[in-house]
Amino acid sequence: MRNQHNQLRQLRNVLAPRQIARLAGATALGAAGVLVGVAAYATARINLRTPDTFSSKYTFSPFETQVDGYEEITLTTADGLRLSGWWLPRPGSQRVVIGLAGHRSPKSDLLGIGSGLWRAGNNILLFDWRSRGESDIAQHSLAYYELRDAEAAVAYAFKRIPEARLGLIGYSMGASVAILLAAREPRVAAIAADSPFTGIAEVVAHGAAQLRLPPQLVVPMADRLTGWRYGYRFGAVRPIEVVAAISPRPLLFIHGGADSLIPVSHAHELFAAAHEPKQRWIVADAEHCGAYFVDRTGYVARMAEFFEQYLGTIE
């Protein structure tokens, strides 16, 4: 009997480490699966199109904001896509401001600031990014492919007004595109960037950290998935690395101090990397792209003053 008890005890001692090892292996596989799943979700959120619904076309236009003589226009990108746009004309003025919307935003989201800047004497160009609004459906991204769309908008502006004094005002992804574009396009004379990011990797890292997952593992997975599935890598979109090239043209950073999507630290880092002339406007309690909504009148007035100062009154 005693021998049987000893044999059972020895058997348990052998089996226990094996069971622990199996459990540890299963746990590791489960954790790896979660990380891959989060990385896949991040790449999908960045690169997959949101399906249209019946209400997708129920949007405001410059008609609602009483812009006289606005035109529905079409932009053509270097890769052959047709983008839907609005031209808000100011006859006699050579100032042009192009509005660059956020990642999933249609051009109608910029009607408030666009109409306000139009009333301040600027020609305004608003457009839908590829695969958004009424533009052609094609692979989109987080600022990588959209840079081509912004370049098409610049080409259109100079076709309309060859001697244009050109400004950009962008929001979130659009703000980051504005920085990337201005760094390579010397005809851009002034840039207002509301809630830009320093790079895609930092945006994904922040999202992973909010889920209490290790960014150092999630970000490389998401980066590789994006390169394999969507044709670009995170390193191709790094406003922080090119922002200094905008000088001596003026750059205004706007950011909400309570931004939970792109932390205000991005604005501080971009400001530090930029050269003069530069300005920074932090709205303490504003969420992501929320400065406009805290004080619409004040926001429009400050943007109008910025473009008036740096685009000049050319009549």
Summary of the structure (lengths in Angstrom):
residues: 315
radius of gyration: 24.8
end to end distance: 107.4
largest distance: 107.4
contacts: 1041
relative contact order: 0.12
helix: 49%
strand: 16%
